[in-house]
């Protein structure tokens, strides 16, 4: 059961990462309800720095998914023990 939860988490990270990486550079980003009705959201949303930041968050999510895949085969890190004082 834990394996299924890990796989769902990996798929979630990867899917959200791909959407956040790709979406700011498509027409979906620039033509939606919020961009049409709120000028301050449109001004921020059309800024290339904001688009790049959202894409960077997407890359971070993809990196988290890859890191979780790499940790699948490894045993968990040991809990550090402190000597008695």
PDB file of N, CA, C and O in Angstrom:
ATOM      1  N   UNK A   1       0.816  -1.196   0.000  1.00  0.00           N
ATOM      2  CA  UNK A   1       0.000   0.000   0.000  1.00  0.00           C
ATOM      3  C   UNK A   1       0.864   1.266   0.000  1.00  0.00           C
ATOM      4  O   UNK A   1       0.519   2.257  -0.644  1.00  0.00           O
ATOM      5  N   UNK A   2       1.987   1.227   0.725  1.00  0.00           N
ATOM      6  CA  UNK A   2       2.877   2.382   0.749  1.00  0.00           C
ATOM      7  C   UNK A   2       3.467   2.635  -0.638  1.00  0.00           C
ATOM      8  O   UNK A   2       3.681   3.784  -1.026  1.00  0.00           O
ATOM      9  N   UNK A   3       3.727   1.568  -1.376  1.00  0.00           N
ATOM     10  CA  UNK A   3       4.292   1.690  -2.721  1.00  0.00           C
ATOM     11  C   UNK A   3       3.326   2.444  -3.634  1.00  0.00           C
ATOM     12  O   UNK A   3       3.755   3.264  -4.446  1.00  0.00           O
ATOM     13  N   UNK A   4       2.033   2.174  -3.509  1.00  0.00           N
ATOM     14  CA  UNK A   4       1.029   2.862  -4.332  1.00  0.00           C
ATOM     15  C   UNK A   4       0.995   4.346  -3.985  1.00  0.00           C
ATOM     16  O   UNK A   4       0.892   5.186  -4.879  1.00  0.00           O
ATOM     17  N   UNK A   5       1.081   4.675  -2.704  1.00  0.00           N
ATOM     18  CA  UNK A   5       1.080   6.079  -2.286  1.00  0.00           C
ATOM     19  C   UNK A   5       2.302   6.813  -2.835  1.00  0.00           C
ATOM     20  O   UNK A   5       2.200   7.968  -3.247  1.00  0.00           O
ATOM     21  N   UNK A   6       3.437   6.156  -2.841  1.00  0.00           N
ATOM     22  CA  UNK A   6       4.661   6.766  -3.378  1.00  0.00           C
ATOM     23  C   UNK A   6       4.516   6.993  -4.879  1.00  0.00           C
ATOM     24  O   UNK A   6       4.908   8.044  -5.386  1.00  0.00           O
ATOM     25  N   UNK A   7       3.965   6.031  -5.584  1.00  0.00           N
ATOM     26  CA  UNK A   7       3.790   6.178  -7.036  1.00  0.00           C
ATOM     27  C   UNK A   7       2.792   7.294  -7.366  1.00  0.00           C
ATOM     28  O   UNK A   7       2.999   8.045  -8.319  1.00  0.00           O
ATOM     29  N   UNK A   8       1.727   7.403  -6.597  1.00  0.00           N
ATOM     30  CA  UNK A   8       0.753   8.485  -6.813  1.00  0.00           C
ATOM     31  C   UNK A   8       1.418   9.836  -6.566  1.00  0.00           C
ATOM     32  O   UNK A   8       1.191  10.790  -7.310  1.00  0.00           O
ATOM     33  N   UNK A   9       2.242   9.915  -5.516  1.00  0.00           N
ATOM     34  CA  UNK A   9       2.945  11.163  -5.231  1.00  0.00           C
ATOM     35  C   UNK A   9       3.906  11.529  -6.366  1.00  0.00           C
ATOM     36  O   UNK A   9       3.992  12.694  -6.755  1.00  0.00           O
ATOM     37  N   UNK A  10       4.620  10.548  -6.891  1.00  0.00           N
ATOM     38  CA  UNK A  10       5.546  10.795  -7.990  1.00  0.00           C
ATOM     39  C   UNK A  10       4.789  11.273  -9.231  1.00  0.00           C
ATOM     40  O   UNK A  10       5.194  12.243  -9.871  1.00  0.00           O
ATOM     41  N   UNK A  11       3.712  10.604  -9.562  1.00  0.00           N
ATOM     42  CA  UNK A  11       2.908  11.020 -10.720  1.00  0.00           C
ATOM     43  C   UNK A  11       2.324  12.413 -10.531  1.00  0.00           C
ATOM     44  O   UNK A  11       2.261  13.195 -11.480  1.00  0.00           O
ATOM     45  N   UNK A  12       1.897  12.726  -9.311  1.00  0.00           N
ATOM     46  CA  UNK A  12       1.359  14.053  -9.025  1.00  0.00           C
ATOM     47  C   UNK A  12       2.421  15.127  -9.201  1.00  0.00           C
ATOM     48  O   UNK A  12       2.179  16.137  -9.861  1.00  0.00           O
ATOM     49  N   UNK A  13       3.604  14.915  -8.612  1.00  0.00           N
ATOM     50  CA  UNK A  13       4.702  15.873  -8.773  1.00  0.00           C
ATOM     51  C   UNK A  13       5.038  16.084 -10.241  1.00  0.00           C
ATOM     52  O   UNK A  13       5.204  17.216 -10.695  1.00  0.00           O
ATOM     53  N   UNK A  14       5.137  14.993 -10.971  1.00  0.00           N
ATOM     54  CA  UNK A  14       5.527  15.090 -12.375  1.00  0.00           C
ATOM     55  C   UNK A  14       4.459  15.797 -13.207  1.00  0.00           C
ATOM     56  O   UNK A  14       4.785  16.651 -14.031  1.00  0.00           O
ATOM     57  N   UNK A  15       3.193  15.451 -12.999  1.00  0.00           N
ATOM     58  CA  UNK A  15       2.118  16.065 -13.783  1.00  0.00           C
ATOM     59  C   UNK A  15       1.997  17.554 -13.494  1.00  0.00           C
ATOM     60  O   UNK A  15       1.875  18.360 -14.416  1.00  0.00           O
ATOM     61  N   UNK A  16       2.029  17.917 -12.228  1.00  0.00           N
ATOM     62  CA  UNK A  16       1.962  19.337 -11.878  1.00  0.00           C
ATOM     63  C   UNK A  16       3.176  20.074 -12.431  1.00  0.00           C
ATOM     64  O   UNK A  16       3.057  21.203 -12.908  1.00  0.00           O
ATOM     65  N   UNK A  17       4.334  19.441 -12.368  1.00  0.00           N
ATOM     66  CA  UNK A  17       5.541  20.068 -12.893  1.00  0.00           C
ATOM     67  C   UNK A  17       5.467  20.325 -14.386  1.00  0.00           C
ATOM     68  O   UNK A  17       5.861  21.394 -14.853  1.00  0.00           O
ATOM     69  N   UNK A  18       4.969  19.363 -15.136  1.00  0.00           N
ATOM     70  CA  UNK A  18       4.846  19.543 -16.593  1.00  0.00           C
ATOM     71  C   UNK A  18       3.841  20.650 -16.909  1.00  0.00           C
ATOM     72  O   UNK A  18       4.085  21.480 -17.785  1.00  0.00           O
ATOM     73  N   UNK A  19       2.726  20.663 -16.205  1.00  0.00           N
ATOM     74  CA  UNK A  19       1.716  21.705 -16.453  1.00  0.00           C
ATOM     75  C   UNK A  19       2.273  23.083 -16.112  1.00  0.00           C
ATOM     76  O   UNK A  19       2.108  24.023 -16.890  1.00  0.00           O
ATOM     77  N   UNK A  20       2.931  23.217 -14.958  1.00  0.00           N
ATOM     78  CA  UNK A  20       3.480  24.519 -14.571  1.00  0.00           C
ATOM     79  C   UNK A  20       4.634  24.948 -15.469  1.00  0.00           C
ATOM     80  O   UNK A  20       4.841  26.142 -15.685  1.00  0.00           O
ATOM     81  N   UNK A  21       5.376  23.997 -15.985  1.00  0.00           N
ATOM     82  CA  UNK A  21       6.480  24.346 -16.880  1.00  0.00           C
ATOM     83  C   UNK A  21       5.983  24.810 -18.247  1.00  0.00           C
ATOM     84  O   UNK A  21       6.536  25.746 -18.825  1.00  0.00           O
ATOM     85  N   UNK A  22       4.953  24.167 -18.759  1.00  0.00           N
ATOM     86  CA  UNK A  22       4.499  24.410 -20.128  1.00  0.00           C
ATOM     87  C   UNK A  22       3.414  25.479 -20.234  1.00  0.00           C
ATOM     88  O   UNK A  22       3.420  26.267 -21.179  1.00  0.00           O
ATOM     89  N   UNK A  23       2.499  25.517 -19.296  1.00  0.00           N
ATOM     90  CA  UNK A  23       1.299  26.353 -19.396  1.00  0.00           C
ATOM     91  C   UNK A  23       1.566  27.864 -19.531  1.00  0.00           C
ATOM     92  O   UNK A  23       0.872  28.509 -20.316  1.00  0.00           O
ATOM     93  N   UNK A  24       2.526  28.462 -18.816  1.00  0.00           N
ATOM     94  CA  UNK A  24       2.710  29.914 -18.952  1.00  0.00           C
ATOM     95  C   UNK A  24       3.079  30.393 -20.355  1.00  0.00           C
ATOM     96  O   UNK A  24       2.984  31.588 -20.635  1.00  0.00           O
ATOM     97  N   UNK A  25       3.486  29.511 -21.219  1.00  0.00           N
ATOM     98  CA  UNK A  25       3.918  29.907 -22.551  1.00  0.00           C
ATOM     99  C   UNK A  25       2.897  29.556 -23.628  1.00  0.00           C
ATOM    100  O   UNK A  25       3.212  29.601 -24.817  1.00  0.00           O
ATOM    101  N   UNK A  26       1.680  29.206 -23.224  1.00  0.00           N
ATOM    102  CA  UNK A  26       0.628  28.855 -24.174  1.00  0.00           C
ATOM    103  C   UNK A  26      -0.489  29.889 -24.127  1.00  0.00           C
ATOM    104  O   UNK A  26      -0.478  30.796 -23.295  1.00  0.00           O
ATOM    105  N   UNK A  27      -1.450  29.740 -25.029  1.00  0.00           N
ATOM    106  CA  UNK A  27      -2.579  30.667 -25.056  1.00  0.00           C
ATOM    107  C   UNK A  27      -3.536  30.443 -23.888  1.00  0.00           C
ATOM    108  O   UNK A  27      -4.323  31.330 -23.558  1.00  0.00           O
ATOM    109  N   UNK A  28      -3.480  29.279 -23.263  1.00  0.00           N
ATOM    110  CA  UNK A  28      -4.317  29.016 -22.082  1.00  0.00           C
ATOM    111  C   UNK A  28      -3.989  30.019 -20.979  1.00  0.00           C
ATOM    112  O   UNK A  28      -4.877  30.475 -20.258  1.00  0.00           O
ATOM    113  N   UNK A  29      -2.722  30.354 -20.856  1.00  0.00           N
ATOM    114  CA  UNK A  29      -2.271  31.269 -19.817  1.00  0.00           C
ATOM    115  C   UNK A  29      -2.776  32.689 -20.072  1.00  0.00           C
ATOM    116  O   UNK A  29      -3.185  33.376 -19.136  1.00  0.00           O
ATOM    117  N   UNK A  30      -2.750  33.126 -21.312  1.00  0.00           N
ATOM    118  CA  UNK A  30      -3.063  34.528 -21.599  1.00  0.00           C
ATOM    119  C   UNK A  30      -4.527  34.787 -21.907  1.00  0.00           C
ATOM    120  O   UNK A  30      -4.952  35.942 -21.880  1.00  0.00           O
ATOM    121  N   UNK A  31      -5.307  33.775 -22.196  1.00  0.00           N
ATOM    122  CA  UNK A  31      -6.723  34.007 -22.495  1.00  0.00           C
ATOM    123  C   UNK A  31      -7.593  33.134 -21.591  1.00  0.00           C
ATOM    124  O   UNK A  31      -8.009  32.036 -21.961  1.00  0.00           O
ATOM    125  N   UNK A  32      -7.848  33.656 -20.404  1.00  0.00           N
ATOM    126  CA  UNK A  32      -8.725  32.970 -19.466  1.00  0.00           C
ATOM    127  C   UNK A  32      -9.563  33.999 -18.714  1.00  0.00           C
ATOM    128  O   UNK A  32      -9.389  35.201 -18.913  1.00  0.00           O
ATOM    129  N   UNK A  33     -10.445  33.551 -17.876  1.00  0.00           N
ATOM    130  CA  UNK A  33     -11.373  34.429 -17.168  1.00  0.00           C
ATOM    131  C   UNK A  33     -10.649  35.481 -16.343  1.00  0.00           C
ATOM    132  O   UNK A  33     -11.007  36.659 -16.388  1.00  0.00           O
ATOM    133  N   UNK A  34      -9.644  35.072 -15.595  1.00  0.00           N
ATOM    134  CA  UNK A  34      -8.967  35.994 -14.687  1.00  0.00           C
ATOM    135  C   UNK A  34      -8.192  37.067 -15.427  1.00  0.00           C
ATOM    136  O   UNK A  34      -8.181  38.223 -15.003  1.00  0.00           O
ATOM    137  N   UNK A  35      -7.546  36.709 -16.518  1.00  0.00           N
ATOM    138  CA  UNK A  35      -6.810  37.701 -17.312  1.00  0.00           C
ATOM    139  C   UNK A  35      -7.766  38.702 -17.967  1.00  0.00           C
ATOM    140  O   UNK A  35      -7.415  39.867 -18.154  1.00  0.00           O
ATOM    141  N   UNK A  36      -8.956  38.253 -18.309  1.00  0.00           N
ATOM    142  CA  UNK A  36      -9.916  39.129 -18.977  1.00  0.00           C
ATOM    143  C   UNK A  36     -10.618  40.083 -18.011  1.00  0.00           C
ATOM    144  O   UNK A  36     -11.008  41.182 -18.406  1.00  0.00           O
ATOM    145  N   UNK A  37     -10.784  39.680 -16.756  1.00  0.00           N
ATOM    146  CA  UNK A  37     -11.589  40.474 -15.835  1.00  0.00           C
ATOM    147  C   UNK A  37     -10.793  41.244 -14.787  1.00  0.00           C
ATOM    148  O   UNK A  37     -11.342  42.141 -14.148  1.00  0.00           O
ATOM    149  N   UNK A  38      -9.550  40.929 -14.597  1.00  0.00           N
ATOM    150  CA  UNK A  38      -8.743  41.611 -13.580  1.00  0.00           C
ATOM    151  C   UNK A  38      -7.464  42.126 -14.226  1.00  0.00           C
ATOM    152  O   UNK A  38      -6.604  41.353 -14.646  1.00  0.00           O
ATOM    153  N   UNK A  39      -7.360  43.447 -14.295  1.00  0.00           N
ATOM    154  CA  UNK A  39      -6.222  44.065 -14.986  1.00  0.00           C
ATOM    155  C   UNK A  39      -4.902  43.782 -14.277  1.00  0.00           C
ATOM    156  O   UNK A  39      -3.879  43.592 -14.934  1.00  0.00           O
ATOM    157  N   UNK A  40      -4.910  43.751 -12.946  1.00  0.00           N
ATOM    158  CA  UNK A  40      -3.653  43.532 -12.227  1.00  0.00           C
ATOM    159  C   UNK A  40      -3.150  42.099 -12.408  1.00  0.00           C
ATOM    160  O   UNK A  40      -1.941  41.867 -12.419  1.00  0.00           O
ATOM    161  N   UNK A  41      -4.052  41.150 -12.548  1.00  0.00           N
ATOM    162  CA  UNK A  41      -3.628  39.772 -12.830  1.00  0.00           C
ATOM    163  C   UNK A  41      -3.097  39.676 -14.253  1.00  0.00           C
ATOM    164  O   UNK A  41      -2.120  38.972 -14.506  1.00  0.00           O
ATOM    165  N   UNK A  42      -3.737  40.379 -15.181  1.00  0.00           N
ATOM    166  CA  UNK A  42      -3.262  40.362 -16.569  1.00  0.00           C
ATOM    167  C   UNK A  42      -1.878  40.990 -16.676  1.00  0.00           C
ATOM    168  O   UNK A  42      -1.016  40.499 -17.405  1.00  0.00           O
ATOM    169  N   UNK A  43      -1.674  42.089 -15.936  1.00  0.00           N
ATOM    170  CA  UNK A  43      -0.366  42.745 -15.980  1.00  0.00           C
ATOM    171  C   UNK A  43       0.722  41.828 -15.419  1.00  0.00           C
ATOM    172  O   UNK A  43       1.815  41.740 -15.978  1.00  0.00           O
ATOM    173  N   UNK A  44       0.422  41.157 -14.332  1.00  0.00           N
ATOM    174  CA  UNK A  44       1.414  40.250 -13.742  1.00  0.00           C
ATOM    175  C   UNK A  44       1.579  38.993 -14.601  1.00  0.00           C
ATOM    176  O   UNK A  44       2.693  38.496 -14.768  1.00  0.00           O
ATOM    177  N   UNK A  45       0.486  38.487 -15.137  1.00  0.00           N
ATOM    178  CA  UNK A  45       0.539  37.251 -15.905  1.00  0.00           C
ATOM    179  C   UNK A  45       1.257  37.381 -17.234  1.00  0.00           C
ATOM    180  O   UNK A  45       1.812  36.403 -17.736  1.00  0.00           O
ATOM    181  N   UNK A  46       1.256  38.564 -17.806  1.00  0.00           N
ATOM    182  CA  UNK A  46       1.939  38.761 -19.086  1.00  0.00           C
ATOM    183  C   UNK A  46       3.419  39.114 -18.908  1.00  0.00           C
ATOM    184  O   UNK A  46       4.158  39.220 -19.887  1.00  0.00           O
ATOM    185  N   UNK A  47       3.839  39.292 -17.674  1.00  0.00           N
ATOM    186  CA  UNK A  47       5.229  39.594 -17.393  1.00  0.00           C
ATOM    187  C   UNK A  47       6.064  38.325 -17.586  1.00  0.00           C
ATOM    188  O   UNK A  47       5.735  37.271 -17.042  1.00  0.00           O
ATOM    189  N   UNK A  48       7.133  38.433 -18.353  1.00  0.00           N
ATOM    190  CA  UNK A  48       7.971  37.259 -18.637  1.00  0.00           C
ATOM    191  C   UNK A  48       8.670  36.726 -17.390  1.00  0.00           C
ATOM    192  O   UNK A  48       8.940  35.529 -17.298  1.00  0.00           O
ATOM    193  N   UNK A  49       8.966  37.603 -16.429  1.00  0.00           N
ATOM    194  CA  UNK A  49       9.599  37.140 -15.204  1.00  0.00           C
ATOM    195  C   UNK A  49       8.650  36.255 -14.399  1.00  0.00           C
ATOM    196  O   UNK A  49       9.080  35.262 -13.812  1.00  0.00           O
ATOM    197  N   UNK A  50       7.373  36.605 -14.368  1.00  0.00           N
ATOM    198  CA  UNK A  50       6.382  35.779 -13.673  1.00  0.00           C
ATOM    199  C   UNK A  50       6.237  34.442 -14.392  1.00  0.00           C
ATOM    200  O   UNK A  50       6.189  33.391 -13.752  1.00  0.00           O
ATOM    201  N   UNK A  51       6.171  34.480 -15.694  1.00  0.00           N
ATOM    202  CA  UNK A  51       6.081  33.222 -16.455  1.00  0.00           C
ATOM    203  C   UNK A  51       7.290  32.334 -16.197  1.00  0.00           C
ATOM    204  O   UNK A  51       7.153  31.122 -16.031  1.00  0.00           O
ATOM    205  N   UNK A  52       8.462  32.935 -16.165  1.00  0.00           N
ATOM    206  CA  UNK A  52       9.676  32.172 -15.890  1.00  0.00           C
ATOM    207  C   UNK A  52       9.692  31.596 -14.481  1.00  0.00           C
ATOM    208  O   UNK A  52      10.156  30.476 -14.269  1.00  0.00           O
ATOM    209  N   UNK A  53       9.184  32.362 -13.516  1.00  0.00           N
ATOM    210  CA  UNK A  53       9.129  31.862 -12.139  1.00  0.00           C
ATOM    211  C   UNK A  53       8.182  30.671 -12.031  1.00  0.00           C
ATOM    212  O   UNK A  53       8.494  29.690 -11.357  1.00  0.00           O
ATOM    213  N   UNK A  54       7.039  30.749 -12.684  1.00  0.00           N
ATOM    214  CA  UNK A  54       6.094  29.634 -12.666  1.00  0.00           C
ATOM    215  C   UNK A  54       6.709  28.416 -13.355  1.00  0.00           C
ATOM    216  O   UNK A  54       6.547  27.290 -12.885  1.00  0.00           O
ATOM    217  N   UNK A  55       7.402  28.634 -14.451  1.00  0.00           N
ATOM    218  CA  UNK A  55       8.083  27.522 -15.127  1.00  0.00           C
ATOM    219  C   UNK A  55       9.178  26.933 -14.236  1.00  0.00           C
ATOM    220  O   UNK A  55       9.396  25.721 -14.239  1.00  0.00           O
ATOM    221  N   UNK A  56       9.860  27.780 -13.481  1.00  0.00           N
ATOM    222  CA  UNK A  56      10.878  27.291 -12.552  1.00  0.00           C
ATOM    223  C   UNK A  56      10.285  26.438 -11.451  1.00  0.00           C
ATOM    224  O   UNK A  56      10.893  25.447 -11.045  1.00  0.00           O
ATOM    225  N   UNK A  57       9.112  26.801 -10.960  1.00  0.00           N
ATOM    226  CA  UNK A  57       8.427  25.979  -9.969  1.00  0.00           C
ATOM    227  C   UNK A  57       8.052  24.634 -10.591  1.00  0.00           C
ATOM    228  O   UNK A  57       8.119  23.597  -9.930  1.00  0.00           O
ATOM    229  N   UNK A  58       7.663  24.659 -11.854  1.00  0.00           N
ATOM    230  CA  UNK A  58       7.371  23.406 -12.554  1.00  0.00           C
ATOM    231  C   UNK A  58       8.592  22.517 -12.659  1.00  0.00           C
ATOM    232  O   UNK A  58       8.498  21.306 -12.460  1.00  0.00           O
ATOM    233  N   UNK A  59       9.742  23.107 -12.971  1.00  0.00           N
ATOM    234  CA  UNK A  59      10.978  22.317 -13.030  1.00  0.00           C
ATOM    235  C   UNK A  59      11.342  21.750 -11.666  1.00  0.00           C
ATOM    236  O   UNK A  59      11.846  20.631 -11.570  1.00  0.00           O
ATOM    237  N   UNK A  60      11.087  22.522 -10.608  1.00  0.00           N
ATOM    238  CA  UNK A  60      11.354  22.019  -9.254  1.00  0.00           C
ATOM    239  C   UNK A  60      10.468  20.816  -8.943  1.00  0.00           C
ATOM    240  O   UNK A  60      10.924  19.864  -8.308  1.00  0.00           O
ATOM    241  N   UNK A  61       9.221  20.844  -9.376  1.00  0.00           N
ATOM    242  CA  UNK A  61       8.332  19.700  -9.163  1.00  0.00           C
ATOM    243  C   UNK A  61       8.800  18.479  -9.945  1.00  0.00           C
ATOM    244  O   UNK A  61       8.750  17.360  -9.435  1.00  0.00           O
ATOM    245  N   UNK A  62       9.251  18.685 -11.170  1.00  0.00           N
ATOM    246  CA  UNK A  62       9.777  17.563 -11.953  1.00  0.00           C
ATOM    247  C   UNK A  62      11.022  16.995 -11.271  1.00  0.00           C
ATOM    248  O   UNK A  62      11.212  15.780 -11.237  1.00  0.00           O
ATOM    249  N   UNK A  63      11.857  17.862 -10.736  1.00  0.00           N
ATOM    250  CA  UNK A  63      13.050  17.418 -10.021  1.00  0.00           C
ATOM    251  C   UNK A  63      12.672  16.612  -8.776  1.00  0.00           C
ATOM    252  O   UNK A  63      13.322  15.612  -8.469  1.00  0.00           O
ATOM    253  N   UNK A  64      11.625  17.037  -8.054  1.00  0.00           N
ATOM    254  CA  UNK A  64      11.152  16.273  -6.896  1.00  0.00           C
ATOM    255  C   UNK A  64      10.684  14.882  -7.307  1.00  0.00           C
ATOM    256  O   UNK A  64      10.936  13.907  -6.599  1.00  0.00           O
ATOM    257  N   UNK A  65      10.009  14.787  -8.440  1.00  0.00           N
ATOM    258  CA  UNK A  65       9.549  13.481  -8.921  1.00  0.00           C
ATOM    259  C   UNK A  65      10.742  12.587  -9.259  1.00  0.00           C
ATOM    260  O   UNK A  65      10.740  11.404  -8.922  1.00  0.00           O
ATOM    261  N   UNK A  66      11.749  13.134  -9.914  1.00  0.00           N
ATOM    262  CA  UNK A  66      12.938  12.355 -10.258  1.00  0.00           C
ATOM    263  C   UNK A  66      13.670  11.923  -8.994  1.00  0.00           C
ATOM    264  O   UNK A  66      14.148  10.792  -8.912  1.00  0.00           O
ATOM    265  N   UNK A  67      13.763  12.810  -8.009  1.00  0.00           N
ATOM    266  CA  UNK A  67      14.414  12.474  -6.747  1.00  0.00           C
ATOM    267  C   UNK A  67      13.652  11.365  -6.021  1.00  0.00           C
ATOM    268  O   UNK A  67      14.270  10.468  -5.446  1.00  0.00           O
ATOM    269  N   UNK A  68      12.332  11.413  -6.038  1.00  0.00           N
ATOM    270  CA  UNK A  68      11.528  10.362  -5.402  1.00  0.00           C
ATOM    271  C   UNK A  68      11.700   9.023  -6.113  1.00  0.00           C
ATOM    272  O   UNK A  68      11.696   7.972  -5.472  1.00  0.00           O
ATOM    273  N   UNK A  69      11.851   9.062  -7.441  1.00  0.00           N
ATOM    274  CA  UNK A  69      12.094   7.829  -8.191  1.00  0.00           C
ATOM    275  C   UNK A  69      13.441   7.238  -7.804  1.00  0.00           C
ATOM    276  O   UNK A  69      13.561   6.024  -7.642  1.00  0.00           O
ATOM    277  N   UNK A  70      14.453   8.084  -7.656  1.00  0.00           N
ATOM    278  CA  UNK A  70      15.773   7.596  -7.282  1.00  0.00           C
ATOM    279  C   UNK A  70      15.788   7.004  -5.879  1.00  0.00           C
ATOM    280  O   UNK A  70      16.573   6.097  -5.602  1.00  0.00           O
ATOM    281  N   UNK A  71      14.938   7.499  -4.995  1.00  0.00           N
ATOM    282  CA  UNK A  71      14.901   6.999  -3.618  1.00  0.00           C
ATOM    283  C   UNK A  71      14.090   5.719  -3.470  1.00  0.00           C
ATOM    284  O   UNK A  71      14.078   5.130  -2.389  1.00  0.00           O
ATOM    285  N   UNK A  72      13.414   5.274  -4.522  1.00  0.00           N
ATOM    286  CA  UNK A  72      12.570   4.083  -4.421  1.00  0.00           C
ATOM    287  C   UNK A  72      13.350   2.837  -4.015  1.00  0.00           C
ATOM    288  O   UNK A  72      12.884   2.065  -3.177  1.00  0.00           O
ATOM    289  N   UNK A  73      14.519   2.632  -4.593  1.00  0.00           N
ATOM    290  CA  UNK A  73      15.270   1.414  -4.336  1.00  0.00           C
ATOM    291  C   UNK A  73      16.163   1.467  -3.115  1.00  0.00           C
ATOM    292  O   UNK A  73      16.654   0.432  -2.667  1.00  0.00           O
ATOM    293  N   UNK A  74      16.386   2.666  -2.562  1.00  0.00           N
ATOM    294  CA  UNK A  74      17.295   2.804  -1.432  1.00  0.00           C
ATOM    295  C   UNK A  74      16.587   2.534  -0.104  1.00  0.00           C
ATOM    296  O   UNK A  74      15.400   2.826   0.043  1.00  0.00           O
ATOM    297  N   UNK A  75      17.318   1.979   0.857  1.00  0.00           N
ATOM    298  CA  UNK A  75      16.726   1.842   2.191  1.00  0.00           C
ATOM    299  C   UNK A  75      16.620   3.219   2.840  1.00  0.00           C
ATOM    300  O   UNK A  75      17.356   4.131   2.464  1.00  0.00           O
ATOM    301  N   UNK A  76      15.723   3.386   3.803  1.00  0.00           N
ATOM    302  CA  UNK A  76      15.594   4.692   4.452  1.00  0.00           C
ATOM    303  C   UNK A  76      16.856   5.056   5.221  1.00  0.00           C
ATOM    304  O   UNK A  76      17.610   4.183   5.651  1.00  0.00           O
ATOM    305  N   UNK A  77      17.077   6.354   5.389  1.00  0.00           N
ATOM    306  CA  UNK A  77      18.247   6.823   6.134  1.00  0.00           C
ATOM    307  C   UNK A  77      18.120   6.393   7.591  1.00  0.00           C
ATOM    308  O   UNK A  77      17.031   6.445   8.163  1.00  0.00           O
ATOM    309  N   UNK A  78      19.235   5.967   8.194  1.00  0.00           N
ATOM    310  CA  UNK A  78      19.164   5.557   9.606  1.00  0.00           C
ATOM    311  C   UNK A  78      18.919   6.758  10.502  1.00  0.00           C
ATOM    312  O   UNK A  78      19.335   7.875  10.194  1.00  0.00           O
ATOM    313  N   UNK A  79      18.247   6.518  11.601  1.00  0.00           N
ATOM    314  CA  UNK A  79      17.981   7.576  12.575  1.00  0.00           C
ATOM    315  C   UNK A  79      19.245   7.762  13.403  1.00  0.00           C
ATOM    316  O   UNK A  79      19.768   6.797  13.961  1.00  0.00           O
ATOM    317  N   UNK A  80      19.743   8.999  13.486  1.00  0.00           N
ATOM    318  CA  UNK A  80      20.966   9.204  14.266  1.00  0.00           C
ATOM    319  C   UNK A  80      20.700   8.996  15.756  1.00  0.00           C
ATOM    320  O   UNK A  80      19.673   9.427  16.281  1.00  0.00           O
ATOM    321  N   UNK A  81      21.613   8.348  16.408  1.00  0.00           N
ATOM    322  CA  UNK A  81      21.490   8.140  17.854  1.00  0.00           C
ATOM    323  C   UNK A  81      22.551   8.957  18.558  1.00  0.00           C
ATOM    324  O   UNK A  81      23.668   9.117  18.065  1.00  0.00           O
ATOM    325  N   UNK A  82      22.188   9.465  19.705  1.00  0.00           N
ATOM    326  CA  UNK A  82      23.129  10.272  20.480  1.00  0.00           C
ATOM    327  C   UNK A  82      23.572   9.452  21.689  1.00  0.00           C
ATOM    328  O   UNK A  82      22.765   8.734  22.279  1.00  0.00           O
ATOM    329  N   UNK A  83      24.824   9.551  22.053  1.00  0.00           N
ATOM    330  CA  UNK A  83      25.293   8.801  23.222  1.00  0.00           C
ATOM    331  C   UNK A  83      24.629   9.317  24.497  1.00  0.00           C
ATOM    332  O   UNK A  83      24.294  10.496  24.604  1.00  0.00           O
ATOM    333  N   UNK A  84      24.450   8.436  25.437  1.00  0.00           N
ATOM    334  CA  UNK A  84      23.848   8.815  26.723  1.00  0.00           C
ATOM    335  C   UNK A  84      24.774   9.789  27.435  1.00  0.00           C
ATOM    336  O   UNK A  84      25.997   9.666  27.375  1.00  0.00           O
ATOM    337  N   UNK A  85      24.176  10.744  28.100  1.00  0.00           N
ATOM    338  CA  UNK A  85      24.990  11.738  28.812  1.00  0.00           C
ATOM    339  C   UNK A  85      24.895  11.550  30.284  1.00  0.00           C
ATOM    340  O   UNK A  85      25.514  12.296  31.043  1.00  0.00           O
TER     341      UNK A  85
END
